Amino acid sequence: MKIHRLDVPHCLVGEGPVWDVAQQALYFVDIVGKKLHRHEPATGATRSWDVPGVIGSMAVRENGGVIVALVDGIYTLDPASGQVQPLAKVEGLDPRIQFNDGKVDRRGRFIVGTTDSNIRDCKPIGAVYRLDPDHSLTLIDSGIHISNGPCWSPDNRTFYFSDSLVYTIYAYDYDIETGACTNRRVWANTRELGGIPDGATVDSDGLMWMAICEGAKVVAFRPDGKVERIVDMPVKLVSSVMFGGPNLDLLYVTSIDPRAIGREAEPDGGATFVIEGLGARGLPEPRYRG
């Protein structure tokens, strides 16, 4: 196994990596830097777009372009012009709330969480929403402090989602035909791993790979929530993971620059890494159908 730093832009708060199979490109966001990046490993080319505010996550659209989760809702971004336009918003959203981590299910819906932006006095006022292809937003769950890590089991029957503030990963029963989530239960807790649950993805064998922020590690969990494997990382504030590459056997890992949260600088903090030789293979990331 080898861990390499990618030659891509430094991030203040790197997050939300998405590997698009058709483009053979890695997208990732800089939440605080208010940027979306797209990197092509085959050519080494990277392109970046500025967005008009904090950006929590993104997804590639099936018919072209991308969607981005900004503070108050979901927006479209035209890569050619860089133009950003509103797509879906929640009426009467608490001003403390901001949209955060999101992923697309295998029917093309974008599932995205919201977060209390007041970290010093964080309250469970966040929620989980489903953006359907018709651009309607539906509330899935509520009572979340800091939303993170949405992903699905390979059979689409289990949806995973984390509340980072309480170190808890939840599992839900998921109806892939309707996008309904039911039966939330505690699936795992990351306190003993030395950090909080952050971005996650599931491989073809059903293992969930998760960045443990503050813990300087990526952890693979079995479907029963038990730890299968721990990969030590060269930075403490790892933030998210995504399988990519031509064979989906490379794990891309984003990270946070400690200076972005008022701490001392760390070598490679805010860098994006790739892990080779894990012996695991990811699943193709779906595109948003709206």
Short mmCIF file of the C-alpha atoms (twelve columns), coordinates in Angstrom:
data_MODEL
# 
_entry.id   MODEL 
# 
loop_
_atom_site.group_PDB 
_atom_site.id 
_atom_site.type_symbol 
_atom_site.label_atom_id 
_atom_site.label_alt_id 
_atom_site.label_comp_id 
_atom_site.label_asym_id 
_atom_site.label_seq_id 
_atom_site.Cartn_x 
_atom_site.Cartn_y 
_atom_site.Cartn_z 
_atom_site.pdbx_PDB_model_num 
ATOM 1   C CA . MET A 1   0.000   0.000  0.000   1 
ATOM 2   C CA . LYS A 2   1.205   3.498  -0.868  1 
ATOM 3   C CA . ILE A 3   -0.120  6.953  -0.017  1 
ATOM 4   C CA . HIS A 4   0.718   9.823  -2.367  1 
ATOM 5   C CA . ARG A 5   -0.099  13.515 -2.262  1 
ATOM 6   C CA . LEU A 6   -1.864  14.669 -5.434  1 
ATOM 7   C CA . ASP A 7   -0.584  17.666 -7.351  1 
ATOM 8   C CA . VAL A 8   -3.831  19.618 -7.014  1 
ATOM 9   C CA . PRO A 9   -4.758  22.932 -5.368  1 
ATOM 10  C CA . HIS A 10  -4.401  23.218 -1.612  1 
ATOM 11  C CA . CYS A 11  -7.723  23.425 0.228   1 
ATOM 12  C CA . LEU A 12  -8.689  25.213 3.411   1 
ATOM 13  C CA . VAL A 13  -11.428 22.655 4.009   1 
ATOM 14  C CA . GLY A 14  -11.202 19.950 1.356   1 
ATOM 15  C CA . GLU A 15  -14.328 17.800 1.135   1 
ATOM 16  C CA . GLY A 16  -16.830 15.940 -1.010  1 
ATOM 17  C CA . PRO A 17  -14.660 14.015 -3.503  1 
ATOM 18  C CA . VAL A 18  -16.640 12.528 -6.407  1 
ATOM 19  C CA . TRP A 19  -15.124 10.329 -9.117  1 
ATOM 20  C CA . ASP A 20  -17.012 10.573 -12.406 1 
ATOM 21  C CA . VAL A 21  -16.464 7.360  -14.362 1 
ATOM 22  C CA . ALA A 22  -17.451 8.777  -17.760 1 
ATOM 23  C CA . GLN A 23  -15.026 11.703 -17.504 1 
ATOM 24  C CA . GLN A 24  -12.348 9.778  -15.563 1 
ATOM 25  C CA . ALA A 25  -12.103 12.870 -13.387 1 
ATOM 26  C CA . LEU A 26  -12.080 13.652 -9.688  1 
ATOM 27  C CA . TYR A 27  -14.198 16.507 -8.384  1 
ATOM 28  C CA . PHE A 28  -13.776 17.897 -4.871  1 
ATOM 29  C CA . VAL A 29  -14.756 21.056 -3.036  1 
ATOM 30  C CA . ASP A 30  -13.044 23.565 -0.765  1 
ATOM 31  C CA . ILE A 31  -15.847 24.467 1.625   1 
ATOM 32  C CA . VAL A 32  -14.329 27.598 3.150   1 
ATOM 33  C CA . GLY A 33  -12.307 28.484 0.052   1 
ATOM 34  C CA . LYS A 34  -15.617 28.545 -1.876  1 
ATOM 35  C CA . LYS A 35  -14.256 26.547 -4.787  1 
ATOM 36  C CA . LEU A 36  -15.034 23.487 -6.861  1 
ATOM 37  C CA . HIS A 37  -12.072 21.616 -8.346  1 
ATOM 38  C CA . ARG A 38  -11.915 19.044 -11.152 1 
ATOM 39  C CA . HIS A 39  -8.764  16.959 -11.668 1 
ATOM 40  C CA . GLU A 40  -7.934  14.581 -14.517 1 
ATOM 41  C CA . PRO A 41  -5.215  12.173 -13.313 1 
ATOM 42  C CA . ALA A 42  -4.458  10.951 -16.858 1 
ATOM 43  C CA . THR A 43  -3.403  14.419 -18.029 1 
ATOM 44  C CA . GLY A 44  -2.624  16.101 -14.719 1 
ATOM 45  C CA . ALA A 45  -4.966  18.947 -15.638 1 
ATOM 46  C CA . THR A 46  -6.993  20.658 -12.931 1 
ATOM 47  C CA . ARG A 47  -9.734  23.226 -13.405 1 
ATOM 48  C CA . SER A 48  -11.318 25.281 -10.632 1 
ATOM 49  C CA . TRP A 49  -14.499 27.321 -10.273 1 
ATOM 50  C CA . ASP A 50  -15.354 29.970 -7.688  1 
ATOM 51  C CA . VAL A 51  -18.807 29.743 -6.111  1 
ATOM 52  C CA . PRO A 52  -20.659 32.588 -4.329  1 
ATOM 53  C CA . GLY A 53  -20.513 31.149 -0.830  1 
ATOM 54  C CA . VAL A 54  -19.639 28.184 1.350   1 
ATOM 55  C CA . ILE A 55  -19.987 24.940 -0.640  1 
ATOM 56  C CA . GLY A 56  -20.812 21.693 1.152   1 
ATOM 57  C CA . SER A 57  -20.869 19.128 -1.662  1 
ATOM 58  C CA . MET A 58  -21.518 18.560 -5.368  1 
ATOM 59  C CA . ALA A 59  -22.740 16.038 -7.915  1 
ATOM 60  C CA . VAL A 60  -22.390 15.614 -11.661 1 
ATOM 61  C CA . ARG A 61  -25.651 15.944 -13.628 1 
ATOM 62  C CA . GLU A 62  -26.660 13.219 -16.068 1 
ATOM 63  C CA . ASN A 63  -27.414 15.719 -18.836 1 
ATOM 64  C CA . GLY A 64  -24.384 17.931 -18.299 1 
ATOM 65  C CA . GLY A 65  -23.068 20.364 -15.742 1 
ATOM 66  C CA . VAL A 66  -23.048 19.902 -11.994 1 
ATOM 67  C CA . ILE A 67  -25.093 20.753 -8.933  1 
ATOM 68  C CA . VAL A 68  -23.571 22.281 -5.824  1 
ATOM 69  C CA . ALA A 69  -24.884 22.489 -2.266  1 
ATOM 70  C CA . LEU A 70  -24.387 26.067 -1.102  1 
ATOM 71  C CA . VAL A 71  -25.424 27.606 2.220   1 
ATOM 72  C CA . ASP A 72  -29.156 27.903 1.578   1 
ATOM 73  C CA . GLY A 73  -29.906 25.299 -1.041  1 
ATOM 74  C CA . ILE A 74  -28.943 23.451 -4.201  1 
ATOM 75  C CA . TYR A 75  -27.668 25.333 -7.239  1 
ATOM 76  C CA . THR A 76  -26.621 24.455 -10.775 1 
ATOM 77  C CA . LEU A 77  -23.153 25.303 -12.027 1 
ATOM 78  C CA . ASP A 78  -22.376 25.555 -15.734 1 
ATOM 79  C CA . PRO A 79  -18.722 24.466 -16.166 1 
ATOM 80  C CA . ALA A 80  -18.396 26.346 -19.446 1 
ATOM 81  C CA . SER A 81  -19.428 29.760 -18.126 1 
ATOM 82  C CA . GLY A 82  -19.033 29.283 -14.379 1 
ATOM 83  C CA . GLN A 83  -22.552 30.638 -13.932 1 
ATOM 84  C CA . VAL A 84  -24.348 29.524 -10.757 1 
ATOM 85  C CA . GLN A 85  -28.158 29.471 -10.592 1 
ATOM 86  C CA . PRO A 86  -30.572 28.389 -7.812  1 
ATOM 87  C CA . LEU A 87  -32.295 25.032 -8.316  1 
ATOM 88  C CA . ALA A 88  -33.992 24.169 -5.011  1 
ATOM 89  C CA . LYS A 89  -34.225 25.883 -1.631  1 
ATOM 90  C CA . VAL A 90  -35.920 25.245 1.707   1 
ATOM 91  C CA . GLU A 91  -38.408 27.935 2.640   1 
ATOM 92  C CA . GLY A 92  -37.891 29.555 6.047   1 
ATOM 93  C CA . LEU A 93  -34.495 27.954 6.632   1 
ATOM 94  C CA . ASP A 94  -32.927 28.894 9.977   1 
ATOM 95  C CA . PRO A 95  -30.104 31.396 9.243   1 
ATOM 96  C CA . ARG A 96  -27.713 29.242 11.294  1 
ATOM 97  C CA . ILE A 97  -28.193 26.340 8.900   1 
ATOM 98  C CA . GLN A 98  -25.985 25.513 5.924   1 
ATOM 99  C CA . PHE A 99  -26.118 22.618 3.470   1 
ATOM 100 C CA . ASN A 100 -23.266 20.157 3.844   1 
ATOM 101 C CA . ASP A 101 -22.369 16.659 2.633   1 
ATOM 102 C CA . GLY A 102 -24.413 15.029 -0.132  1 
ATOM 103 C CA . LYS A 103 -24.355 12.043 -2.509  1 
ATOM 104 C CA . VAL A 104 -26.471 10.632 -5.335  1 
ATOM 105 C CA . ASP A 105 -28.361 7.351  -4.906  1 
ATOM 106 C CA . ARG A 106 -28.598 4.736  -7.658  1 
ATOM 107 C CA . ARG A 107 -31.861 6.156  -8.974  1 
ATOM 108 C CA . GLY A 108 -30.312 9.577  -9.497  1 
ATOM 109 C CA . ARG A 109 -31.605 11.381 -6.397  1 
ATOM 110 C CA . PHE A 110 -29.298 13.742 -4.479  1 
ATOM 111 C CA . ILE A 111 -29.407 13.097 -0.721  1 
ATOM 112 C CA . VAL A 112 -27.929 15.991 1.248   1 
ATOM 113 C CA . GLY A 113 -27.690 17.024 4.876   1 
ATOM 114 C CA . THR A 114 -27.756 20.375 6.623   1 
ATOM 115 C CA . THR A 115 -25.642 21.494 9.563   1 
ATOM 116 C CA . ASP A 116 -25.717 24.045 12.361  1 
ATOM 117 C CA . SER A 117 -22.945 26.436 11.306  1 
ATOM 118 C CA . ASN A 118 -22.404 27.609 14.896  1 
ATOM 119 C CA . ILE A 119 -19.841 24.986 15.901  1 
ATOM 120 C CA . ARG A 120 -19.237 26.493 19.365  1 
ATOM 121 C CA . ASP A 121 -22.915 26.152 20.275  1 
ATOM 122 C CA . CYS A 122 -24.002 23.442 17.879  1 
ATOM 123 C CA . LYS A 123 -27.627 22.384 18.202  1 
ATOM 124 C CA . PRO A 124 -29.556 19.513 16.551  1 
ATOM 125 C CA . ILE A 125 -31.300 21.756 14.041  1 
ATOM 126 C CA . GLY A 126 -29.858 20.104 10.941  1 
ATOM 127 C CA . ALA A 127 -31.729 17.695 8.708   1 
ATOM 128 C CA . VAL A 128 -31.470 15.326 5.754   1 
ATOM 129 C CA . TYR A 129 -33.178 16.112 2.440   1 
ATOM 130 C CA . ARG A 130 -33.832 14.289 -0.811  1 
ATOM 131 C CA . LEU A 131 -33.574 16.231 -4.065  1 
ATOM 132 C CA . ASP A 132 -35.584 14.315 -6.642  1 
ATOM 133 C CA . PRO A 133 -35.026 14.583 -10.412 1 
ATOM 134 C CA . ASP A 134 -37.994 16.969 -10.598 1 
ATOM 135 C CA . HIS A 135 -35.985 19.359 -8.369  1 
ATOM 136 C CA . SER A 136 -38.329 18.965 -5.379  1 
ATOM 137 C CA . LEU A 137 -36.767 18.838 -1.909  1 
ATOM 138 C CA . THR A 138 -38.248 16.398 0.621   1 
ATOM 139 C CA . LEU A 139 -37.350 16.175 4.317   1 
ATOM 140 C CA . ILE A 140 -36.022 12.715 5.211   1 
ATOM 141 C CA . ASP A 141 -34.874 13.165 8.815   1 
ATOM 142 C CA . SER A 142 -34.181 15.888 11.363  1 
ATOM 143 C CA . GLY A 143 -32.459 16.421 14.709  1 
ATOM 144 C CA . ILE A 144 -28.946 16.394 13.232  1 
ATOM 145 C CA . HIS A 145 -26.063 18.545 14.518  1 
ATOM 146 C CA . ILE A 146 -23.395 18.123 11.820  1 
ATOM 147 C CA . SER A 147 -24.405 16.049 8.792   1 
ATOM 148 C CA . ASN A 148 -21.822 13.885 7.067   1 
ATOM 149 C CA . GLY A 149 -21.046 10.678 5.217   1 
ATOM 150 C CA . PRO A 150 -24.134 9.736  3.178   1 
ATOM 151 C CA . CYS A 151 -23.669 6.465  1.276   1 
ATOM 152 C CA . TRP A 152 -25.481 3.209  0.466   1 
ATOM 153 C CA . SER A 153 -24.882 -0.505 0.718   1 
ATOM 154 C CA . PRO A 154 -24.294 -2.233 -2.642  1 
ATOM 155 C CA . ASP A 155 -27.790 -3.767 -2.544  1 
ATOM 156 C CA . ASN A 156 -29.355 -0.293 -1.985  1 
ATOM 157 C CA . ARG A 157 -31.218 -1.522 1.096   1 
ATOM 158 C CA . THR A 158 -29.198 0.377  3.708   1 
ATOM 159 C CA . PHE A 159 -28.470 4.091  3.837   1 
ATOM 160 C CA . TYR A 160 -25.653 5.326  6.085   1 
ATOM 161 C CA . PHE A 161 -25.471 8.818  7.508   1 
ATOM 162 C CA . SER A 162 -23.466 10.402 10.344  1 
ATOM 163 C CA . ASP A 163 -23.914 13.092 12.969  1 
ATOM 164 C CA . SER A 164 -20.313 14.105 13.538  1 
ATOM 165 C CA . LEU A 165 -20.909 16.057 16.743  1 
ATOM 166 C CA . VAL A 166 -22.100 12.945 18.580  1 
ATOM 167 C CA . TYR A 167 -19.529 10.607 16.933  1 
ATOM 168 C CA . THR A 168 -22.370 8.484  15.581  1 
ATOM 169 C CA . ILE A 169 -22.947 6.683  12.292  1 
ATOM 170 C CA . TYR A 170 -26.570 5.772  11.665  1 
ATOM 171 C CA . ALA A 171 -28.058 3.132  9.380   1 
ATOM 172 C CA . TYR A 172 -31.523 3.391  7.841   1 
ATOM 173 C CA . ASP A 173 -33.685 1.037  5.843   1 
ATOM 174 C CA . TYR A 174 -33.738 2.505  2.337   1 
ATOM 175 C CA . ASP A 175 -36.377 2.066  -0.347  1 
ATOM 176 C CA . ILE A 176 -34.501 2.593  -3.600  1 
ATOM 177 C CA . GLU A 177 -37.750 2.820  -5.577  1 
ATOM 178 C CA . THR A 178 -39.135 5.763  -3.595  1 
ATOM 179 C CA . GLY A 179 -36.106 7.207  -1.771  1 
ATOM 180 C CA . ALA A 180 -37.817 6.737  1.601   1 
ATOM 181 C CA . CYS A 181 -35.675 6.268  4.742   1 
ATOM 182 C CA . THR A 182 -37.027 4.460  7.809   1 
ATOM 183 C CA . ASN A 183 -35.850 2.705  10.978  1 
ATOM 184 C CA . ARG A 184 -32.896 4.884  11.931  1 
ATOM 185 C CA . ARG A 185 -30.582 3.093  14.327  1 
ATOM 186 C CA . VAL A 186 -27.068 3.563  15.695  1 
ATOM 187 C CA . TRP A 187 -24.680 1.575  13.514  1 
ATOM 188 C CA . ALA A 188 -21.255 2.576  14.873  1 
ATOM 189 C CA . ASN A 189 -19.546 5.099  17.140  1 
ATOM 190 C CA . THR A 190 -16.114 6.576  16.391  1 
ATOM 191 C CA . ARG A 191 -15.037 7.917  19.815  1 
ATOM 192 C CA . GLU A 192 -12.642 5.027  20.389  1 
ATOM 193 C CA . LEU A 193 -11.094 5.703  16.980  1 
ATOM 194 C CA . GLY A 194 -9.971  9.120  18.188  1 
ATOM 195 C CA . GLY A 195 -12.047 11.282 15.892  1 
ATOM 196 C CA . ILE A 196 -15.383 12.138 14.371  1 
ATOM 197 C CA . PRO A 197 -17.138 10.417 11.459  1 
ATOM 198 C CA . ASP A 198 -16.754 12.431 8.274   1 
ATOM 199 C CA . GLY A 199 -17.062 11.659 4.547   1 
ATOM 200 C CA . ALA A 200 -17.589 8.033  3.528   1 
ATOM 201 C CA . THR A 201 -18.101 5.649  0.613   1 
ATOM 202 C CA . VAL A 202 -18.948 1.957  0.243   1 
ATOM 203 C CA . ASP A 203 -16.915 -0.528 -1.790  1 
ATOM 204 C CA . SER A 204 -18.120 -3.417 -3.948  1 
ATOM 205 C CA . ASP A 205 -17.799 -5.844 -1.036  1 
ATOM 206 C CA . GLY A 206 -20.012 -3.721 1.192   1 
ATOM 207 C CA . LEU A 207 -17.266 -2.275 3.387   1 
ATOM 208 C CA . MET A 208 -17.795 1.362  4.339   1 
ATOM 209 C CA . TRP A 209 -14.610 3.428  4.092   1 
ATOM 210 C CA . MET A 210 -14.715 6.569  6.228   1 
ATOM 211 C CA . ALA A 211 -12.445 9.505  7.000   1 
ATOM 212 C CA . ILE A 212 -12.045 9.861  10.764  1 
ATOM 213 C CA . CYS A 213 -11.439 13.590 11.182  1 
ATOM 214 C CA . GLU A 214 -9.169  14.454 14.139  1 
ATOM 215 C CA . GLY A 215 -8.098  10.805 14.137  1 
ATOM 216 C CA . ALA A 216 -5.515  10.853 11.287  1 
ATOM 217 C CA . LYS A 217 -6.985  7.715  9.785   1 
ATOM 218 C CA . VAL A 218 -9.300  6.135  7.263   1 
ATOM 219 C CA . VAL A 219 -11.330 3.240  8.635   1 
ATOM 220 C CA . ALA A 220 -13.114 0.430  6.818   1 
ATOM 221 C CA . PHE A 221 -16.221 -0.867 8.604   1 
ATOM 222 C CA . ARG A 222 -17.906 -4.214 7.961   1 
ATOM 223 C CA . PRO A 223 -21.658 -4.272 7.251   1 
ATOM 224 C CA . ASP A 224 -22.254 -5.052 10.936  1 
ATOM 225 C CA . GLY A 225 -20.536 -1.809 11.975  1 
ATOM 226 C CA . LYS A 226 -17.364 -3.485 13.274  1 
ATOM 227 C CA . VAL A 227 -13.933 -2.220 12.239  1 
ATOM 228 C CA . GLU A 228 -12.310 -4.260 9.492   1 
ATOM 229 C CA . ARG A 229 -9.215  -2.164 8.754   1 
ATOM 230 C CA . ILE A 230 -7.457  1.055  9.759   1 
ATOM 231 C CA . VAL A 231 -5.222  3.071  7.423   1 
ATOM 232 C CA . ASP A 232 -3.056  5.686  9.129   1 
ATOM 233 C CA . MET A 233 -2.866  8.985  7.257   1 
ATOM 234 C CA . PRO A 234 -0.111  11.663 7.239   1 
ATOM 235 C CA . VAL A 235 -2.563  14.383 8.341   1 
ATOM 236 C CA . LYS A 236 -4.845  14.595 11.360  1 
ATOM 237 C CA . LEU A 237 -7.854  16.278 9.781   1 
ATOM 238 C CA . VAL A 238 -8.816  13.814 7.049   1 
ATOM 239 C CA . SER A 239 -12.268 14.748 5.774   1 
ATOM 240 C CA . SER A 240 -13.653 12.457 3.057   1 
ATOM 241 C CA . VAL A 241 -12.942 9.525  0.744   1 
ATOM 242 C CA . MET A 242 -13.925 8.295  -2.714  1 
ATOM 243 C CA . PHE A 243 -12.817 5.354  -4.877  1 
ATOM 244 C CA . GLY A 244 -11.663 6.280  -8.360  1 
ATOM 245 C CA . GLY A 245 -9.240  5.525  -11.160 1 
ATOM 246 C CA . PRO A 246 -9.830  3.389  -14.281 1 
ATOM 247 C CA . ASN A 247 -10.427 0.297  -12.120 1 
ATOM 248 C CA . LEU A 248 -12.032 2.107  -9.149  1 
ATOM 249 C CA . ASP A 249 -9.275  0.724  -6.939  1 
ATOM 250 C CA . LEU A 250 -7.653  4.006  -5.872  1 
ATOM 251 C CA . LEU A 251 -8.943  5.729  -2.742  1 
ATOM 252 C CA . TYR A 252 -8.867  9.521  -2.902  1 
ATOM 253 C CA . VAL A 253 -8.749  11.303 0.454   1 
ATOM 254 C CA . THR A 254 -9.336  15.001 1.130   1 
ATOM 255 C CA . SER A 255 -8.173  16.912 4.202   1 
ATOM 256 C CA . ILE A 256 -8.507  20.154 6.156   1 
ATOM 257 C CA . ASP A 257 -5.828  22.792 6.757   1 
ATOM 258 C CA . PRO A 258 -5.775  23.252 10.573  1 
ATOM 259 C CA . ARG A 259 -5.271  26.994 10.057  1 
ATOM 260 C CA . ALA A 260 -8.818  27.151 8.678   1 
ATOM 261 C CA . ILE A 261 -10.143 26.318 12.148  1 
ATOM 262 C CA . GLY A 262 -7.681  28.423 14.119  1 
ATOM 263 C CA . ARG A 263 -4.976  25.833 14.770  1 
ATOM 264 C CA . GLU A 264 -1.282  25.657 13.965  1 
ATOM 265 C CA . ALA A 265 -0.265  24.660 10.458  1 
ATOM 266 C CA . GLU A 266 0.390   20.997 9.725   1 
ATOM 267 C CA . PRO A 267 2.575   19.722 6.878   1 
ATOM 268 C CA . ASP A 268 0.250   18.643 4.056   1 
ATOM 269 C CA . GLY A 269 -2.851  19.841 5.910   1 
ATOM 270 C CA . GLY A 270 -5.406  20.691 3.228   1 
ATOM 271 C CA . ALA A 271 -3.793  18.365 0.674   1 
ATOM 272 C CA . THR A 272 -5.598  15.680 -1.312  1 
ATOM 273 C CA . PHE A 273 -4.144  12.168 -1.276  1 
ATOM 274 C CA . VAL A 274 -4.520  8.921  -3.193  1 
ATOM 275 C CA . ILE A 275 -4.051  5.488  -1.615  1 
ATOM 276 C CA . GLU A 276 -2.908  2.667  -3.890  1 
ATOM 277 C CA . GLY A 277 -2.868  -1.068 -3.219  1 
ATOM 278 C CA . LEU A 278 -5.730  -1.380 -0.751  1 
ATOM 279 C CA . GLY A 279 -7.091  -4.451 -2.483  1 
ATOM 280 C CA . ALA A 280 -10.563 -2.911 -2.519  1 
ATOM 281 C CA . ARG A 281 -12.681 -1.693 -5.400  1 
ATOM 282 C CA . GLY A 282 -15.349 0.975  -5.335  1 
ATOM 283 C CA . LEU A 283 -18.677 1.254  -7.105  1 
ATOM 284 C CA . PRO A 284 -19.428 3.727  -9.925  1 
ATOM 285 C CA . GLU A 285 -20.772 6.990  -8.518  1 
ATOM 286 C CA . PRO A 286 -24.224 7.778  -9.956  1 
ATOM 287 C CA . ARG A 287 -25.110 11.097 -11.591 1 
ATOM 288 C CA . TYR A 288 -27.999 13.324 -10.578 1 
ATOM 289 C CA . ARG A 289 -30.863 12.807 -13.035 1 
ATOM 290 C CA . GLY A 290 -32.451 16.231 -12.712 1 
# 
